[in-house]
Amino acid sequence: MAEISLLDDRTRIKSDPVRNFKFQVQVVHRDPNLVREVSNMGFTQVDGLSMATEMVPYREGGWNTNPHKLPGQTDFPPLSMAAGVFYQKPGMWNMARQMFSVQWGEGNIGLGEEFRFDMIIRVMDHPVTQGAASGARGSTAGAVMGWIVYNAWVGSVAFGSLNAMDNSVLIHSMTVHHEGFEALFGHDEVVNLRHKRSSVALAA
């Protein structure tokens, strides 16, 4: 009788879900000055990576038991991103200001799309992140999953409440609207990811 081992398929890749707390966010923007400002801006939270397709009902005469259900428009809700407020890191606020300057009629954005940007979100491996021993911030060697978010722009920025009785850090958050994303699974696909634009800045 052949000996069967149940441990053959108990590898980390097959049995361990991806952890959600070790991630990187890259902001891809055309403005090199803004890229430098957000290069050290770390996010503590990213919410809203989801998609939904509307259902369009269609009723047919002679078939009155139930309506036909057709797929309608697919939409992507905005992302909510939070980070701590640092003394000399106004990157999140400046990203919003650049977007709002279109409405204010200020700056040199004109009819271009400079206020839009793409994002690359990578989830790193845990508990052992490959390449972490080198100490290089922003290393993608341990990435196991990722998303590419397209044509994003800042919709709002909010600062946390001030409370003299509290004992916590000041947090600010921003809402980012976008036109869709692509999910990447697997170490090789995420690590070897190359974006179409050249100015890429690490944001977490």
BADOLO-884542 format. One record per residue: residue in three letters; x, y, z of N, C-alpha, C in turn. Coordinates in steps of 0.1 Angstrom, whole numbers, plus 2048, in hexadecimal, padded with zeros to 3 digits. Each point is the difference from the previous one (the first is absolute). Layout:
ALAXYZXYZXYZ ...
END
This chain:
MET8097F48007F780C80080980C800 ALA7FD8097F780880D7FF7FE80880C GLU80B8068047FF80980C7FC80E7FC ILE7F68068067FA80D7FD80480A80A SER80680B7FC80480B8097F680C7FE LEU7FA80480A7F780C7FF80780D801 LEU80D7FF80380880C8018058057F2 ASP7FE7F87F68068047F37FA80E7FB ASP7F38028037FA80C7FB7FF80B80A ARG8077FE80C7FF80A80A80B80A7FF THR8028067F580980B7FE7FA80D803 ARG80880A8037FB80D8047F88067F4 ILE8057FE7F47F98057F47F27FB7FF LYS7FE7F38037F37FA7FE7F780180C SER80580180C7F880080C7FF80C808 ASP80980A7FE80080C8097FB80C7F8 PRO7F58068057FB80C7F980A80C801 VAL7FF8097F780980C8007FC80980B ARG80B8058087FD80980B7FD80E7FA ASN7F98098077FC80C7FB80780D805 PHE8097FE80980680C80780D8047FB LYS8067F97F780E8047FB7FE8037F1 PHE80080D7FC7FD8037F280780D7FC GLN8018027F380680C7FA7F78067F7 VAL80080D7FF7F88077F68098097F8 GLN8007FF7F38088087F77F680A7F9 VAL80480C8007F880A7F88088047F4 VAL7F97FE7F48068037F37FA80D7FB HIS80980A8007FB80E7FC80A8067F6 ARG7FB80A7F98088067F680880C805 ASP7FC80580C80780B80680C7FB809 PRO80C8027FC80C7FA80880180780E ASN7FB80C80180180680D7F67F980A LEU7F47FD7FB7F67FA8088057F1803 VAL8067FA7F78057F380280A7FF80C ARG80980B80080980080B7F980380E GLU7F68078007F980380C7F87F4806 VAL7FB7F87F77F97F48058097F4802 SER80D8017FD8097F58008017F980E ASN7FE80880A8027FB80E7F2800808 MET7F58017F97F38018067FB7F2802 GLY7FF7FB80D7FC7F28027F1800804 PHE7F97F77FA7F27FE8037FE7F580A THR7F68038097FD7F680A7F47F77FC GLN7F88057F67F47F97FD7FC8037F2 VAL7FC7F67F87FA8027F37F37F87FF ASP7F58067FE7F37FA7FF7FA8037F2 GLY7F77F77FC7F88027F48047F97F3 LEU8097F68018047F97F47F57F67FD SER7F68057F87F57F77FD7F98057F3 MET7F87F87FA7F98037F37F27FA801 ALA7F78067F97F27FB8007FA8047F2 THR7F87F67FB7F98027F37F1801803 GLU7FA80A7FB7F28028017F87F57F9 MET7F47FE8057F77F67F97F58087FA VAL7FE7FD7F37F58067F87F57F67FE PRO7F48038067F57F67FE7F98027F3 TYR7FB7F57FA7F98017F37F47F6801 ARG7F48067FE7F47F88017FB7FD7F2 GLU7FC7F47FE7FC7FB7F37F17FB801 GLY7F88057F77F27FC8007FF7F17FD GLY7F87F98077FF7F17FF80A7F9809 TRP8098078068097FA80980080980D ASN7F57FE8087FE80980B8037FA80D THR8077F58008037FA80D80C807807 ASN8098057F780C8078068068087F4 PRO80780B8048068087F580D7FA7FC HIS8048037F480E7FE7FC80980A807 LYS80C7FB80380A80980780C8017F7 LEU80280D7FB80C8027F780A808808 PRO80D7FE7FD80B80880680080E7FB GLY80180980980080E7FC80E806802 GLN80180C80580C8078018087FB80C THR80D7FF7FE8097FC80B80680D806 ASP80080180D80680B80680A7FC80C PHE80880980380A7FE80A7FF80B80B PRO7FD7FC80C7FE80B80B80E806803 PRO7FF80C80680D8078038087F980B LEU80D8027FF8097FB80B80180A80B SER8017FB80C80280880C80E7FC806 MET80880A80180E7FE80480380980C ALA8067FA80A80480880C80E7FF803 ALA80680A80680E80180480180A80B GLY80B7FE80880380980B80580E7FA VAL7FD80A80780580E7FD80E802805 PHE80A8027F780E80280480380F7FF TYR80B80480780480E8008028067F3 GLN8077F97F78058067F37FC7F67F5 LYS7F47FB8007FC7F77F57F28047FC PRO7FF80B7F87F38047FB7FB7FA7F3 GLY8057F47FD7FE7FA7F37F17FE7FD MET7F87FB80A7F27FD7FE7F980D7FD TRP80380B8087F980C7FE8038077F3 ASN80D7FF7FC8048067F37FA7F87F4 MET7FE7F38017F97F97F67F28057FE ALA7F980380B7F380580080080E7FA ARG80980880480180E7FB8028007F1 GLN8087F77FB8038007F27F37FC7F8 MET7F87F78067F37FD7F97F780C801 PHE7FF80680C7F680B80180480C7F9 SER80D8027FC80480B7F87F98017F3 VAL7FB7F47FB7F98007F47F3808802 GLN7F97FE80B7F480780380280F803 TRP80C80280780380E8048058097F4 GLY8057F97F68058087F580F804802 GLU8077F980980D80480480A7F67FA GLY80D80380180A7F77FB8017FF7F1 ASN8077F67FB8027FF7F27FB7F27FA ILE7F67FB8077FB7F37FB7F98017F3 GLY7F880B7FE7F98017F37F77F57FD LEU8007FC7F37F77F57FC8077F3800 GLY80B7FF8068077F38017FA7F780B GLU8067F58037FB7F780A80A7FE80C GLU80880B80280A7FF80A7FB7FD80E PHE7F48038037FA7FE80D7FD7F1802 ARG8007F87F57FD7F280180D7F8803 PHE7FE7F580680C7F78027FB7F2801 ASP8097F77FF7FE7F28028077FB80D MET7FB7F58058067FA80C8037F27FF ILE80B7FB8068037F28008017FC80F ILE7F87F78047FF7FB80E8057F2800 ARG80A7FE8098067F38017FE7FB80F VAL7FC7F38018007FA80D80C7F7802 MET80880380B80C7F98027FE7F3808 ASP8097F77FE8007F380780280180F HIS7FB7F780880280080F7FF7F2804 PRO8087FC80A80980980980D8037FA VAL8057F97F680D8037FB7FE8077F2 THR80480C8008008087F380D7FF7F9 GLN8007FB7F480D7FE7F980580E7FD GLY80D80280280780C7FD7FF80A80B ALA7F97FD80B7FF80980B80D801808 ALA8087F680080C80080780A80A7FB SER7FE8047F380980A7FB7FE80E805 GLY7F48028067FC80D8067FC80A7F6 ALA7FE7FC7F37FC80A7F67F1802801 ARG7FD80D8037F18038007FB8007F2 GLY7F47FA7FF7FA7FF7F38047F47F8 SER8077F68058037F47F97F47F97FD THR7FE7FB7F47F47F87FC8037F17FE ALA80C7FC8068047F27FE7F67F6807 GLY7F980580B7F77F78077F28027FD ALA7FD8077F47F28027FD7F97F37FB VAL7F47FE8057F87F47FC7F38027FA MET7FB80D8007F48047FA80080F7FD GLY7F88047F680080E7FD7F48057F8 TRP7FF80D8007F58067F880680C7F8 ILE7FB8037F480380C7F97F38087FE VAL80080C8067F480880080380B7F5 TYR7F68027F78018087F57F980D801 ASN80680B7FA7F980D7FF7FA80580D ALA80880180A7FA80480D80280F802 TRP7F880680880180E8047FA80280E VAL8068098087FC80280D7F3808801 GLY7F67FA8067F38068027FE80880C SER8077FC80B7FF80780D80B7FC809 VAL80380980980A7FE80A7FA80580E ALA8027F880A7FA80380D80A7FD80B PHE80180980A8097FF80B7F87FB80C GLY8067F88087FA7FA80C7FD80B80A SER7F77FD80A7FC80980A80C80380A LEU7FF80C80580A80480B7F97FF80D ASN8067F98097FA7FD80D80B80180B ALA7FF80A80980A80280A8007F480A MET7F57F98017FF7F580A8047F37FA ASP8048007F38047F47F980F7FD801 ASN8047F47FD80E7FC8008037F87F4 SER7FF8077F48027F97F38068097F6 VAL8037FB7F58078077F57F58077F7 LEU80480A7F97F78077F78017F97F3 ILE7F47FD7FB7FE7F87F37F98097F6 HIS8057FF7F47F88067F57FE7F67F5 SER7F58017F97FB7F67F77FC8077F3 MET8007F97F57FC8057F37F77F67F9 THR7F78057F87F77F87F88058017F1 VAL8037F57FA8057FF7F27F67FA7F7 HIS7FC8077F67F77FA7F68097FB7F5 HIS7FB7F57FA8087FA7F57F77F97F6 GLU8067FB7F57F87FA7F58037F17FF GLY8047FA80A8027F180080D7FC804 PHE8027F380380C7FA8048027F27FB GLU80C7FC8008037F27FC8077F980C ALA7FC7F48048067F980B80A7F67FA LEU80C7FF80780B7F87FC8027F680B PHE8017F37FD8027F580980D7F97FD GLY8087FE80A80D7F97FE80C808801 HIS80A7FB80680C8078038078067F3 ASP8027F77F68078057F47F880B7F9 GLU7F37FF7FF7F88097F880180E807 VAL80080080D80080D80880E806800 VAL80A7F880380D8058018058067F3 ASN7FD7F97F58058047F37F780B7F9 LEU7F68058087F780A7FA80880D7FC ARG7FD8047F480680C7FB7F58097FB HIS7FF80C8057F58097FC8048087F3 LYS7F68047F98028077F380680D802 ARG7FE80780B80680D80380D7FE807 SER8098097FF80E7FE80580180680E SER7F880B80480280680D7F87F980A VAL8067F78077FA7F880B80580380D ALA7F880380A80580480D7FA7F680A LEU8077FC80A7FC7F780B7F880980A ALA7F47FB8037F88088097FC7F980D ALA8067F48027FD7F980D80A7F5801 
END
